[in-house]
Amino acid sequence: MSRVPTADPLLGFVLDFCNTYDLLEDPPDRLSIPLVVRLADRSELPPPGLDDEDLERVRAVRNELYEVFAADSPDTQIGVLNRLFDSYGATPRLVEGPRLAATGGSDPVARLAVASADALARAIAEGAGDRLRTCAGDPCRCVYVDRSKANRQRYCCELCNDRMASAAYRRRKSD
């Protein structure tokens, strides 16, 4: 049975981080190091310690994390996360709670990747993997966590929901 994941500031950061690429914006890619720092601050996370030379690697991390939301099966999600953990030097540790967590990374980008992948892994371990989704609104492909009780949310926000409802209404009226 699917469960709504617990509120986690790091999971919120991952959502905001992945959504720095938004096809409804112009330009669609608004990722910058200052933006990542602001997102971390807004989620009450420690400053990531990134500099402008890290931008392309940070963009690659974002794209890899997006794959977890876009995955069509739990096995694919797990495979993407394991690949991330391996690529960025994650180390399992028992942390406060107690719970098992992925930690480590040899530089700020790797630490960002490991911490973000760990947040997604926790959500999946809680039984919420099927609630990590991409928006069904065309052309939007933003990521979101379905927190609805019925587990039927299809759109990342009300704007996309309204856009798609209007488009469906126009199609029905034109037929």
C-alpha positions as CSV (number, residue, x, y, z in Angstrom):
1,M,0.0,0.0,0.0
2,S,1.2,3.5,-0.9
3,R,2.0,5.9,1.9
4,V,2.3,9.7,2.0
5,P,5.9,10.4,2.8
6,T,6.6,12.3,6.0
7,A,7.4,16.0,5.8
8,D,11.1,16.3,5.1
9,P,12.9,19.6,4.3
10,L,15.4,17.7,2.2
11,L,12.7,16.2,0.1
12,G,11.2,19.6,-0.4
13,F,14.6,20.9,-1.5
14,V,14.9,18.0,-4.0
15,L,11.5,19.0,-5.5
16,D,12.5,22.6,-5.8
17,F,15.9,21.7,-7.1
18,C,14.5,19.4,-9.8
19,N,11.9,22.0,-10.8
20,T,14.6,24.5,-11.7
21,Y,14.1,23.1,-15.1
22,D,10.5,24.0,-16.1
23,L,9.3,23.8,-19.7
24,L,6.6,26.5,-18.9
25,E,9.3,29.1,-18.1
26,D,11.4,31.1,-20.5
27,P,14.2,30.0,-20.5
28,P,13.3,26.6,-19.1
29,D,16.6,26.1,-17.3
30,R,17.0,28.6,-14.5
31,L,19.5,26.6,-12.5
32,S,22.3,28.7,-10.9
33,I,24.5,28.2,-7.9
34,P,23.0,31.2,-6.1
35,L,19.5,29.7,-6.7
36,V,20.7,26.3,-5.2
37,V,22.0,28.2,-2.2
38,R,18.7,30.0,-1.8
39,L,16.7,26.8,-2.1
40,A,18.9,25.2,0.6
41,D,18.4,28.1,2.8
42,R,14.7,28.1,2.3
43,S,14.6,24.4,3.3
44,E,16.7,25.2,6.3
45,L,19.6,23.1,5.1
46,P,23.3,24.0,5.6
47,P,24.9,26.0,2.8
48,P,26.0,23.5,0.1
49,G,29.4,25.2,-0.4
50,L,29.1,25.2,-4.2
51,D,30.8,27.7,-6.6
52,D,30.2,28.7,-10.2
53,E,32.6,26.0,-11.6
54,D,30.3,23.3,-10.1
55,L,27.3,24.4,-12.2
56,E,27.5,21.7,-14.9
57,R,28.0,18.9,-12.4
58,V,25.1,20.3,-10.3
59,R,23.0,20.2,-13.5
60,A,23.9,16.6,-14.0
61,V,22.9,15.7,-10.5
62,R,19.5,17.4,-11.0
63,N,18.9,15.4,-14.2
64,E,19.8,12.2,-12.4
65,L,17.4,12.9,-9.6
66,Y,14.7,13.7,-12.1
67,E,15.0,10.2,-13.4
68,V,13.7,8.9,-10.0
69,F,10.5,10.8,-10.5
70,A,10.2,9.9,-14.1
71,A,10.8,6.1,-13.5
72,D,8.1,3.7,-14.5
73,S,8.8,1.2,-11.8
74,P,10.2,0.8,-8.3
75,D,13.1,-1.2,-9.7
76,T,14.0,1.6,-12.0
77,Q,13.8,4.1,-9.1
78,I,16.0,1.9,-6.9
79,G,18.5,1.4,-9.8
80,V,18.8,5.2,-10.3
81,L,19.4,5.8,-6.6
82,N,21.9,3.0,-6.3
83,R,23.8,4.4,-9.3
84,L,23.8,7.8,-7.7
85,F,25.1,6.4,-4.4
86,D,27.8,4.5,-6.2
87,S,28.8,7.5,-8.4
88,Y,29.1,10.0,-5.7
89,G,30.7,7.9,-3.0
90,A,27.9,7.4,-0.5
91,T,28.6,5.6,2.7
92,P,25.8,4.0,4.9
93,R,25.7,5.3,8.4
94,L,23.4,4.9,11.4
95,V,22.1,8.3,12.3
96,E,19.9,9.8,14.9
97,G,16.5,8.2,15.0
98,P,18.1,5.6,14.7
99,R,17.9,5.0,11.0
100,L,20.2,4.1,8.2
101,A,21.3,7.0,6.0
102,A,23.5,7.6,3.0
103,T,26.2,10.1,3.9
104,G,29.5,11.2,2.3
105,G,30.7,12.5,-0.9
106,S,34.2,13.8,-1.6
107,D,33.2,17.4,-2.6
108,P,30.2,19.7,-2.3
109,V,28.5,18.4,-5.5
110,A,28.9,14.8,-4.4
111,R,27.5,15.7,-0.9
112,L,24.5,17.4,-2.5
113,A,23.9,14.4,-4.7
114,V,24.2,11.9,-1.8
115,A,22.0,13.9,0.5
116,S,19.3,14.4,-2.2
117,A,19.4,10.8,-3.2
118,D,19.1,9.8,0.5
119,A,15.9,11.9,0.8
120,L,14.4,10.1,-2.2
121,A,15.5,6.7,-0.9
122,R,13.8,7.4,2.5
123,A,10.6,8.3,0.7
124,I,10.7,5.0,-1.3
125,A,11.6,3.0,1.8
126,E,8.5,4.5,3.6
127,G,6.4,3.1,0.8
128,A,5.9,6.4,-1.1
129,G,7.9,5.6,-4.3
130,D,4.8,5.6,-6.4
131,R,3.9,9.1,-5.1
132,L,7.1,10.6,-6.6
133,R,5.8,11.7,-10.0
134,T,6.1,14.1,-13.0
135,C,3.3,16.3,-14.0
136,A,0.9,15.0,-16.5
137,G,0.2,18.5,-17.8
138,D,1.5,18.9,-21.3
139,P,4.2,20.3,-21.8
140,C,5.0,20.6,-18.0
141,R,7.2,17.9,-16.6
142,C,7.8,19.3,-13.1
143,V,8.2,16.8,-10.3
144,Y,5.9,16.6,-7.3
145,V,5.0,14.3,-4.4
146,D,1.4,13.2,-4.4
147,R,0.2,13.9,-0.9
148,S,-3.5,13.3,-1.6
149,K,-5.3,10.7,0.4
150,A,-6.6,8.9,-2.7
151,N,-3.2,8.9,-4.4
152,R,-4.7,10.3,-7.6
153,Q,-3.0,13.6,-8.1
154,R,-1.8,14.0,-11.7
155,Y,-0.6,17.6,-11.9
156,C,2.2,19.4,-10.0
157,C,0.0,22.4,-9.2
158,E,-3.4,24.0,-9.7
159,L,-2.2,26.0,-12.7
160,C,-1.4,22.8,-14.6
161,N,-4.7,21.2,-13.5
162,D,-6.6,24.2,-14.7
163,R,-4.7,24.4,-18.0
164,M,-5.4,20.7,-18.8
165,A,-9.1,21.0,-17.7
166,S,-9.5,24.0,-20.0
167,A,-7.8,22.2,-22.9
168,A,-10.1,19.2,-22.4
169,Y,-13.2,21.5,-22.3
170,R,-12.1,23.2,-25.6
171,R,-11.6,19.8,-27.2
172,R,-15.0,18.6,-26.2
173,K,-16.7,21.8,-27.4
174,S,-14.9,21.6,-30.8
175,D,-16.0,18.0,-31.4
